[in-house]
Amino acid sequence: MRSLTAVFLMLFTLAACAGPRHDAPTAGALRILLTNDDGYDSPGIVAMRDALEGAGHRVTVVAPRENRSGSSSSSTTAGTLDLVEQRPGVWSVSGTPADAVRVGLDVVWEGAGPDLVVSGANFGQNIGPSTLQSGTVGAALTAMGRGYPAIAISVGINPSEVRSDPRFASTLTAFDDAGRFLVSVVGALSAARGANGALLPEHTVLNINYPAREASEVTGVAWARIGRGSHFDFGYERAGPDRVRIVFAGGESGETIEGADTTLFDAGNVTMTLLDGDLIAPPDETQRVREPLRGVNP
């Protein structure tokens, strides 16, 4: 299995060679399960399918029937789900993004299994705390848990358009460029995989965030840490005796971590973060918590 360092070096080479046009060719055709959390017919997933199929990949879409943003990795645990082939190669599932991935792997692919699972492109960046709230990332993590290499890709929302332009014109424009960038990434990973055929290290997800900019205005490609600041959040306020109202809040991220995805994304970069599915703290931090708990007994 290749090390994380090898993956970083390979993708940094991609960033240096591809440039802002992101037009590197795909090295070989892959079988790809494509999903998202915005719905099977959303603009982002359509753009990714067009880009991947245009590069010669075999793409099967299995995605939620309707928008299920913010679902994280939640799953339906009982009953039945509707599975409808909306058109050849495009299936909708009446469940969460995680449901869609599981249904895609267990039913649509009938155990054969794809070479890669791609989730997105999401309508809005998944950086900072929103990374773990994201249904887009949750779908990719679900695929990772099943042993499949997975990429989550999201296209940013320009904060100035949140209230002034409900169509998010900048995001819609960037979807095609993000699709071309995704093709470059998939091509580079395919070309660099070792003898075991692994596209990514075991138990990892590649999280990509593309800014809502023209390709010529993208600053570069930056590897980033998950930040702690947040541009967009939701609060709650009382709306009656038995009801609360969801209130949207947005503004400066207030980031405090050096090299965070929030800061690098704000600077116009495509950010890439390799997520570790083990969800375990570094050894030194674990030891720091173990010490005061050493004397705790059942």
C-alpha positions in Angstrom: 0.0 0.0 0.0 1.4 3.4 -0.9 2.1 5.8 1.9 0.2 9.1 2.4 3.4 10.9 1.6 3.5 9.2 -1.8 -0.1 10.3 -2.5 0.7 13.9 -1.5 3.8 14.0 -3.8 1.8 12.5 -6.7 -1.0 15.0 -6.4 1.3 18.0 -5.8 2.8 17.0 -9.2 -0.7 17.0 -10.6 -1.2 20.6 -9.3 2.1 21.8 -10.7 1.6 20.2 -14.1 -2.1 20.8 -14.7 -2.2 24.5 -13.9 -5.4 26.5 -13.7 -6.9 24.9 -16.9 -7.0 21.4 -15.2 -7.0 19.6 -18.5 -4.8 16.6 -17.8 -6.1 13.4 -19.6 -7.4 10.4 -17.8 -4.9 7.6 -17.8 -7.4 4.7 -18.0 -11.1 4.1 -17.9 -12.6 3.3 -14.5 -16.0 2.0 -13.3 -17.3 4.8 -11.1 -20.3 5.0 -8.8 -21.3 8.6 -8.7 -23.5 10.0 -5.8 -24.2 13.2 -3.9 -26.5 14.7 -1.3 -28.2 17.3 -3.5 -30.3 14.9 -5.5 -29.7 12.7 -8.6 -30.6 15.5 -11.1 -28.8 18.4 -9.5 -26.5 20.5 -11.6 -23.3 19.4 -9.8 -23.8 15.7 -10.3 -24.8 16.2 -13.9 -21.6 18.2 -14.5 -19.4 15.5 -12.9 -21.1 12.7 -14.9 -20.6 14.6 -18.1 -16.9 15.3 -17.3 -16.2 11.7 -16.2 -18.0 10.1 -19.1 -16.4 12.5 -21.5 -13.0 11.2 -20.3 -14.1 7.7 -21.1 -15.1 6.4 -17.6 -18.1 4.2 -17.1 -20.3 6.1 -14.7 -23.4 4.8 -12.8 -25.4 7.4 -10.8 -27.1 6.3 -7.6 -28.1 9.3 -5.6 -30.9 10.6 -3.3 -34.2 11.3 -4.9 -34.3 14.7 -3.4 -32.0 17.1 -1.6 -30.6 15.6 1.6 -27.9 18.1 2.4 -26.4 18.0 5.9 -27.2 14.3 6.3 -23.6 13.4 7.2 -23.4 9.6 7.3 -27.0 9.0 8.6 -28.8 5.9 7.3 -32.3 4.5 7.2 -32.3 1.5 9.5 -35.7 -0.2 8.8 -38.4 -0.5 6.2 -38.0 -0.1 2.5 -36.5 2.4 0.1 -37.7 3.3 -3.4 -35.1 2.6 -6.1 -36.0 4.0 -9.5 -34.0 4.0 -12.7 -34.8 7.5 -13.9 -33.0 7.0 -17.1 -30.3 4.6 -18.3 -27.5 4.5 -15.7 -29.2 7.0 -13.4 -30.9 5.7 -10.2 -32.7 7.6 -7.5 -33.0 6.3 -3.9 -35.6 7.6 -1.4 -33.1 7.9 1.4 -29.9 9.5 2.5 -26.6 9.8 0.7 -25.2 7.0 2.8 -28.3 4.9 1.8 -27.7 5.7 -1.8 -24.1 4.4 -1.6 -25.1 1.2 0.1 -27.9 0.6 -2.3 -25.6 1.3 -5.2 -23.0 -1.2 -4.0 -25.3 -3.9 -2.9 -28.1 -3.7 -5.5 -27.3 -1.7 -8.6 -23.8 -3.0 -8.9 -24.9 -6.4 -7.6 -21.7 -7.2 -5.8 -19.4 -6.5 -8.7 -18.2 -3.3 -7.2 -16.8 -0.1 -8.8 -13.2 1.0 -9.1 -14.0 4.3 -7.4 -16.9 6.1 -5.7 -17.2 9.9 -6.3 -19.6 12.0 -4.3 -20.6 15.4 -5.6 -20.2 18.0 -6.8 -21.9 19.5 -3.9 -23.6 22.9 -4.0 -21.4 24.7 -1.5 -18.0 24.1 0.1 -17.4 21.4 2.7 -14.6 22.8 4.7 -14.0 23.3 8.4 -16.7 22.0 10.7 -19.1 21.4 7.9 -16.9 18.6 6.6 -18.4 16.1 9.1 -21.9 17.5 8.7 -21.8 17.1 4.9 -23.9 14.4 3.2 -21.4 14.6 0.3 -18.5 13.7 2.6 -20.7 11.2 4.5 -21.5 9.3 1.3 -17.7 9.1 0.5 -17.0 7.9 4.1 -19.7 5.3 3.7 -18.0 4.0 0.6 -14.6 4.0 2.4 -16.1 2.0 5.2 -17.1 -0.6 2.6 -13.5 -0.8 1.3 -13.8 1.4 -1.8 -11.6 4.4 -2.7 -13.7 7.5 -2.5 -13.5 11.2 -3.5 -15.8 13.9 -2.2 -15.9 17.1 -4.3 -17.7 20.3 -3.6 -18.0 23.7 -5.3 -18.1 26.8 -3.2 -20.8 29.3 -2.7 -19.9 32.9 -3.0 -21.0 34.6 0.2 -22.1 37.7 -1.6 -24.6 35.6 -3.6 -26.3 34.0 -0.5 -29.0 36.6 -0.3 -28.6 38.5 -3.6 -28.6 35.7 -6.1 -30.5 32.5 -5.0 -29.4 30.8 -8.3 -25.7 31.0 -7.1 -24.5 31.9 -10.6 -20.8 31.6 -9.7 -21.3 28.1 -8.4 -23.1 27.0 -11.5 -20.4 28.4 -13.7 -17.7 26.7 -11.7 -19.2 23.2 -11.9 -17.8 22.5 -15.4 -14.3 23.6 -14.4 -14.6 21.5 -11.2 -15.5 18.5 -13.4 -12.4 19.0 -15.5 -10.3 19.2 -12.4 -11.9 16.0 -11.1 -11.0 14.2 -14.3 -7.3 15.4 -13.8 -7.3 14.0 -10.3 -8.8 10.7 -11.2 -6.4 10.4 -14.1 -3.4 11.1 -12.0 -4.5 8.6 -9.3 -5.2 6.0 -11.9 -1.8 6.5 -13.5 0.1 6.3 -10.2 -1.5 3.3 -8.6 0.8 0.5 -7.7 0.7 -3.2 -8.4 -2.2 -3.8 -6.0 -4.3 -1.3 -8.0 -5.2 0.9 -5.1 -6.2 4.4 -6.1 -6.0 5.8 -2.5 -4.5 4.5 0.7 -6.7 2.2 2.6 -9.3 3.8 4.9 -9.0 7.3 3.5 -11.2 9.8 1.6 -9.9 12.6 -0.7 -12.0 15.7 0.0 -11.8 18.4 -2.7 -13.2 21.9 -2.6 -13.3 24.0 -5.7 -13.9 27.8 -5.4 -16.7 29.6 -7.1 -14.4 31.3 -9.6 -13.5 31.1 -13.3 -10.7 28.6 -13.9 -8.3 31.5 -14.8 -8.9 33.1 -11.4 -8.2 30.0 -9.3 -5.1 30.7 -7.3 -3.7 27.2 -7.2 -4.1 23.8 -5.5 -3.4 23.6 -1.8 -3.2 20.7 0.6 -5.0 21.8 3.8 -5.9 20.8 7.3 -9.5 20.8 8.4 -10.2 24.2 9.9 -12.3 25.1 12.9 -13.8 28.3 11.6 -17.1 28.4 9.7 -18.5 30.8 7.1 -22.0 29.4 7.3 -23.9 28.1 10.2 -27.5 27.6 11.4 -29.0 28.8 14.7 -32.4 28.3 16.2 -34.8 30.6 17.9 -38.2 30.2 19.4 -41.1 30.7 16.9 -44.0 29.7 19.2 -44.9 27.6 22.2 -44.1 24.3 20.5 -41.9 25.4 17.6 -38.4 26.7 16.8 -37.2 28.5 13.7 -34.0 27.7 11.8 -31.9 30.8 11.3 -29.1 31.1 8.7 -26.0 32.8 9.9 -22.9 33.7 7.8 -19.8 35.8 8.0 -16.1 35.6 8.6 -14.7 32.2 9.4 -12.8 33.3 12.5 -10.2 30.6 11.7 -7.4 30.0 14.2 -5.6 27.0 12.6 -2.5 27.6 10.4 -2.9 26.1 6.9 -6.6 25.5 7.4 -8.9 24.7 4.4 -11.1 27.7 5.3 -8.3 30.2 4.9 -6.7 28.6 1.8 -10.2 28.3 0.2 -10.9 32.0 0.9 -7.7 32.8 -0.9 -9.0 31.2 -4.1 -7.3 27.8 -3.9 -8.7 24.4 -4.7 -8.2 22.7 -1.4 -7.5 19.0 -1.0 -7.5 17.1 2.3 -7.0 13.4 2.8 -9.4 12.4 5.5 -8.4 9.6 7.8 -11.3 7.2 8.4 -9.9 6.0 11.7 -11.1 9.2 13.5 -8.4 8.8 16.2 -6.5 11.6 17.8 -2.7 11.7 17.5 -0.8 9.6 20.1 0.5 12.6 22.0 -3.0 14.1 22.5 -4.3 10.6 23.4 -1.6 10.3 26.1 -2.4 13.7 27.5 -6.0 12.6 28.1 -5.0 9.1 29.4 -2.9 10.5 32.2 -5.6 12.1 34.3 -7.9 9.2 33.6 -5.4 6.5 34.7 -7.0 6.0 38.1 -10.6 5.8 36.9 -12.0 2.3 37.5 -15.3 0.7 36.7 
